[in-house]
Amino acid sequence: MSNTTNELHVIFGSGPLGSAIMTELVSKNKRVRLVNRHGRAEAPSGVEVIKGDAMDAASTRVVCKGATVVYNCANPAYTEWVTLFPRIQAGILEGAAAVGAKLISAENVYMYGQVDRPMTEDMPYAAHTRKGTVRAQMATALLEAHRAGKVQVASGRASDFYGPRVLSSAAGERVFSFGLQGKTASVMGKLDLPHTYSYIGDFAKGLVILGERPEALGQAWHIPNAETLTTHQFLTLAFNAMQRPLKVSAAPEIILKVLGLFDPMMRELVEMQYEFTTPFIIDHSKFARAFGDISTPHAQALQETVAWFKKR
């Protein structure tokens, strides 16, 4: 597809998701500007990489200049989520609004809290954790800004990531790096419960679609995922892709809670432990009806993931 409109897509964050969105946009011959705190990132020729402060509205107005679509993929450290994330979103929103760009926000599903059925976009926000409460407040603020006419917004939501460049995730380095080294994969929770895992390439593709389609605006969307499996089934496929025998251990919840008394990062993980001790299923039928089911089968996505970890 040629870039006949010369439209500019600005991505805040050059981590796994920002990089995946960049790859998707480049495949469509779009102009891309990647923004992070350092002004440096691995990017193909033609992609502009610049320094910007997502929490500073003056900075975001400058780096968003000329943008048609702005993607918020910036993510603070997990231990700073509650204090920094609302400021990051507010700054990026101001930048997009100042230039009249659409704002596409990458979100998770913390806002729903613990539920007893597959998650849908019309569920109430019933978060019972600190991070879930903040995520609910941020999601509400985005749609309020849209309804007020300040900026055109769409939110795309996903579950735990896996895929190229994904390291800090329930299905990240401690699964794939460990597995390829012949070590035991380390996971949380109960292995025999269904848990939706999101391929990062699909999430990126879905967010780009939201930026392309006017009918997506003013709404939240669950980006399609491949079939929901139990964590044990998912790990079996992952180890098959690595051509390694399955070796996995799940730390008991009580051990994680004890570790959380001393380790700030572990404390943040323990708060979200409910996601892995009850069924955790995301329903993406709303997106599939509107824009099609874009999910990549796990077997193919895992092959791509393993190939990246082997090259790393």
C-alpha positions as CSV (number, residue, x, y, z in Angstrom):
1,M,0.0,0.0,0.0
2,S,1.5,3.4,-1.0
3,N,1.4,6.4,1.3
4,T,-0.6,8.6,-0.9
5,T,-1.7,10.9,1.8
6,N,1.7,11.5,3.3
7,E,0.1,11.1,6.7
8,L,2.3,11.0,9.8
9,H,1.9,8.5,12.6
10,V,3.5,9.3,15.9
11,I,4.3,6.5,18.3
12,F,5.1,7.3,22.0
13,G,7.2,4.4,23.3
14,S,9.8,2.3,21.6
15,G,9.3,-0.9,23.6
16,P,7.9,-4.1,22.3
17,L,4.5,-2.7,21.4
18,G,5.8,0.6,19.9
19,S,8.2,-1.3,17.8
20,A,5.5,-3.7,16.6
21,I,3.3,-0.8,15.6
22,M,6.2,0.8,13.8
23,T,6.8,-2.4,11.9
24,E,3.1,-2.6,11.0
25,L,3.0,1.0,9.8
26,V,6.2,0.7,7.8
27,S,4.7,-2.4,6.0
28,K,1.9,0.0,4.9
29,N,4.5,2.6,3.7
30,K,3.4,5.1,6.3
31,R,5.5,8.0,7.7
32,V,6.5,7.1,11.2
33,R,7.9,9.2,14.1
34,L,9.0,7.2,17.1
35,V,9.2,9.2,20.4
36,N,11.0,8.1,23.6
37,R,13.0,9.7,26.4
38,H,16.4,9.1,24.8
39,G,15.9,9.9,21.1
40,R,17.5,6.6,20.2
41,A,15.9,3.3,19.1
42,E,16.4,0.5,16.6
43,A,14.4,1.5,13.5
44,P,14.5,1.0,9.8
45,S,15.7,3.7,7.4
46,G,13.0,6.4,7.0
47,V,11.6,6.2,10.5
48,E,12.2,9.3,12.5
49,V,13.3,8.7,16.1
50,I,13.2,11.8,18.4
51,K,13.5,12.6,22.0
52,G,10.3,13.7,23.9
53,D,8.9,13.9,27.4
54,A,5.4,12.3,27.4
55,M,4.6,14.0,30.8
56,D,5.4,17.5,29.5
57,A,2.6,18.9,27.3
58,A,5.0,21.5,25.8
59,S,7.2,18.6,24.6
60,T,4.3,16.5,23.3
61,R,2.9,19.4,21.3
62,V,6.2,19.7,19.5
63,V,6.8,16.0,18.8
64,C,3.2,15.6,17.6
65,K,3.4,18.4,15.1
66,G,2.0,17.2,11.8
67,A,0.6,14.0,13.1
68,T,-2.6,12.3,11.8
69,V,-2.6,9.6,14.3
70,V,-0.8,9.4,17.7
71,Y,-0.4,6.0,19.5
72,N,0.2,5.9,23.2
73,C,2.4,2.9,23.9
74,A,4.5,4.6,26.6
75,N,4.7,2.5,29.8
76,P,6.3,3.5,33.1
77,A,8.2,1.0,35.3
78,Y,5.7,-1.3,37.0
79,T,6.7,0.1,40.4
80,E,5.9,3.6,39.2
81,W,2.6,2.8,37.4
82,V,0.3,4.4,39.8
83,T,2.1,7.7,40.1
84,L,3.4,8.2,36.6
85,F,1.0,6.6,34.2
86,P,-1.9,9.2,34.5
87,R,0.7,12.0,33.9
88,I,2.0,10.2,30.8
89,Q,-1.5,9.8,29.3
90,A,-2.4,13.4,30.1
91,G,0.7,14.7,28.4
92,I,0.2,12.6,25.2
93,L,-3.5,13.6,25.1
94,E,-2.5,17.3,25.2
95,G,-0.1,16.7,22.3
96,A,-2.6,14.9,20.1
97,A,-5.3,17.4,20.9
98,A,-3.1,20.4,20.0
99,V,-2.5,19.1,16.5
100,G,-6.0,17.6,15.9
101,A,-4.6,14.1,15.6
102,K,-6.5,10.9,16.5
103,L,-5.3,9.3,19.7
104,I,-5.1,5.5,19.8
105,S,-4.4,4.2,23.3
106,A,-3.0,0.8,24.1
107,E,-4.6,-0.6,27.3
108,N,-4.8,-3.7,29.3
109,V,-7.9,-5.1,31.1
110,Y,-7.0,-4.3,34.7
111,M,-10.0,-1.9,35.0
112,Y,-12.6,-4.8,35.0
113,G,-11.2,-6.4,38.2
114,Q,-11.8,-10.0,39.0
115,V,-14.7,-11.3,36.9
116,D,-16.7,-14.6,36.6
117,R,-17.2,-14.6,32.8
118,P,-15.3,-13.7,29.7
119,M,-14.5,-10.0,29.6
120,T,-16.4,-7.7,27.2
121,E,-16.1,-4.0,26.6
122,D,-19.5,-3.2,28.2
123,M,-18.5,-4.6,31.6
124,P,-18.4,-2.2,34.5
125,Y,-15.1,-1.0,35.9
126,A,-14.9,-2.9,39.1
127,A,-11.2,-2.9,39.8
128,H,-10.1,-3.9,43.3
129,T,-6.4,-3.2,42.9
130,R,-4.3,0.0,42.9
131,K,-3.2,-0.4,39.3
132,G,-6.7,-1.5,38.2
133,T,-8.2,1.6,39.8
134,V,-5.7,3.8,38.0
135,R,-6.3,2.1,34.7
136,A,-10.1,2.6,35.1
137,Q,-9.6,6.3,35.9
138,M,-7.4,6.7,32.8
139,A,-9.8,4.8,30.5
140,T,-12.6,7.0,31.8
141,A,-10.6,10.2,31.3
142,L,-9.8,9.3,27.7
143,L,-13.4,8.7,26.7
144,E,-14.5,11.8,28.6
145,A,-12.0,13.9,26.5
146,H,-13.5,12.4,23.4
147,R,-17.1,13.1,24.4
148,A,-16.1,16.7,25.3
149,G,-14.7,17.2,21.8
150,K,-11.1,17.7,22.9
151,V,-9.6,14.8,21.0
152,Q,-10.8,11.9,19.0
153,V,-9.9,8.7,20.9
154,A,-10.1,4.9,20.5
155,S,-8.7,2.4,23.0
156,G,-7.4,-1.1,22.2
157,R,-7.1,-3.6,25.0
158,A,-5.1,-6.8,25.3
159,S,-4.1,-9.4,27.8
160,D,-0.6,-10.6,28.7
161,F,1.8,-10.2,25.8
162,Y,4.1,-12.6,24.1
163,G,6.1,-12.2,20.9
164,P,9.3,-10.6,19.6
165,R,11.0,-8.2,22.0
166,V,8.6,-9.1,24.8
167,L,10.8,-9.7,27.9
168,S,8.9,-8.5,31.0
169,S,5.7,-10.5,30.7
170,A,4.1,-13.5,32.1
171,A,4.9,-15.1,28.8
172,G,8.2,-13.3,28.2
173,E,11.9,-14.0,28.9
174,R,11.2,-16.4,31.8
175,V,9.4,-18.7,29.4
176,F,11.3,-18.3,26.1
177,S,14.9,-17.5,27.2
178,F,14.7,-20.1,30.0
179,G,13.2,-22.7,27.7
180,L,15.8,-22.2,25.0
181,Q,18.5,-22.6,27.5
182,G,17.1,-25.9,28.8
183,K,16.0,-24.3,32.0
184,T,12.6,-24.5,33.7
185,A,10.1,-21.9,32.7
186,S,8.9,-19.8,35.6
187,V,5.3,-18.7,35.7
188,M,2.6,-17.6,38.2
189,G,-0.7,-19.0,39.2
190,K,-2.5,-22.2,38.3
191,L,-1.5,-23.9,35.1
192,D,-4.8,-25.7,34.4
193,L,-6.9,-22.6,34.1
194,P,-7.9,-20.9,30.8
195,H,-5.9,-17.7,30.3
196,T,-6.0,-15.5,27.2
197,Y,-2.5,-14.6,25.9
198,S,-2.1,-11.8,23.3
199,Y,0.4,-11.9,20.4
200,I,2.0,-8.5,20.2
201,G,1.9,-8.5,16.4
202,D,-1.8,-8.8,16.5
203,F,-2.2,-6.1,19.1
204,A,-0.1,-3.7,17.0
205,K,-2.2,-4.6,13.8
206,G,-5.4,-4.0,15.7
207,L,-4.3,-0.6,17.1
208,V,-3.4,0.5,13.6
209,I,-6.8,-0.6,12.3
210,L,-8.4,1.5,15.1
211,G,-6.4,4.5,13.8
212,E,-7.6,3.9,10.2
213,R,-11.4,3.4,10.9
214,P,-13.5,6.4,11.9
215,E,-16.2,4.1,13.3
216,A,-13.7,2.9,15.9
217,L,-13.5,6.3,17.6
218,G,-15.1,7.0,20.9
219,Q,-15.0,3.4,21.9
220,A,-12.9,0.7,23.6
221,W,-12.1,-2.5,21.7
222,H,-10.7,-5.9,22.7
223,I,-8.1,-6.7,20.0
224,P,-8.5,-10.3,18.8
225,N,-6.4,-13.1,20.3
226,A,-5.9,-16.6,19.2
227,E,-7.9,-19.4,21.0
228,T,-7.8,-19.1,24.8
229,L,-6.0,-22.1,26.2
230,T,-5.0,-23.2,29.7
231,T,-1.5,-21.9,30.6
232,H,-0.3,-25.5,30.5
233,Q,-1.6,-25.9,27.0
234,F,0.0,-22.6,25.9
235,L,3.3,-23.6,27.4
236,T,3.2,-27.0,25.8
237,L,2.9,-25.3,22.4
238,A,5.6,-22.8,23.3
239,F,8.1,-25.6,24.2
240,N,7.1,-27.5,21.1
241,A,8.1,-24.5,19.1
242,M,11.4,-24.3,21.0
243,Q,11.8,-28.1,20.3
244,R,12.4,-28.6,24.0
245,P,10.7,-30.9,26.6
246,L,8.2,-29.0,28.7
247,K,9.7,-27.9,32.0
248,V,7.7,-25.4,34.1
249,S,7.3,-24.4,37.7
250,A,4.6,-22.1,39.2
251,A,5.5,-20.4,42.5
252,P,2.9,-20.9,45.2
253,E,0.9,-17.8,46.0
254,I,2.1,-17.7,49.6
255,I,5.7,-17.6,48.4
256,L,5.0,-14.6,46.1
257,K,3.3,-12.8,48.9
258,V,6.3,-13.3,51.2
259,L,8.7,-12.1,48.6
260,G,6.4,-9.1,48.0
261,L,7.1,-8.0,51.6
262,F,10.7,-7.3,50.6
263,D,10.7,-6.7,46.8
264,P,8.7,-3.7,45.4
265,M,8.4,-5.3,41.9
266,M,7.2,-8.6,43.4
267,R,4.7,-6.6,45.5
268,E,3.2,-5.1,42.3
269,L,3.0,-8.6,40.7
270,V,1.3,-10.1,43.7
271,E,-1.5,-7.5,43.5
272,M,-2.4,-8.8,40.0
273,Q,-2.1,-12.5,41.0
274,Y,-5.9,-13.0,40.7
275,E,-5.4,-13.0,36.9
276,F,-3.6,-16.3,37.2
277,T,-5.7,-18.0,39.9
278,T,-9.1,-17.7,38.2
279,P,-10.2,-18.1,34.6
280,F,-9.0,-15.1,32.6
281,I,-10.7,-14.9,29.2
282,I,-11.1,-12.0,26.9
283,D,-14.0,-11.8,24.4
284,H,-13.0,-10.0,21.2
285,S,-16.3,-10.6,19.2
286,K,-17.1,-6.9,19.0
287,F,-13.9,-6.1,17.1
288,A,-14.2,-9.3,15.0
289,R,-17.7,-8.2,13.9
290,A,-16.6,-4.7,13.0
291,F,-13.2,-5.3,11.5
292,G,-12.6,-9.0,11.2
293,D,-10.7,-11.5,13.3
294,I,-7.0,-10.6,12.8
295,S,-5.6,-13.1,15.3
296,T,-2.6,-15.2,14.4
297,P,-2.8,-18.9,15.4
298,H,-0.7,-19.6,18.4
299,A,1.5,-22.1,16.6
300,Q,2.5,-19.5,14.0
301,A,2.9,-16.7,16.5
302,L,5.1,-18.9,18.7
303,Q,7.3,-19.8,15.8
304,E,7.9,-16.1,15.2
305,T,8.5,-15.5,18.9
306,V,11.0,-18.4,19.2
307,A,12.9,-17.2,16.1
308,W,13.3,-13.8,17.6
309,F,14.6,-15.1,21.0
310,K,17.0,-17.4,19.1
311,K,18.5,-14.4,17.3
312,R,18.6,-12.2,20.4
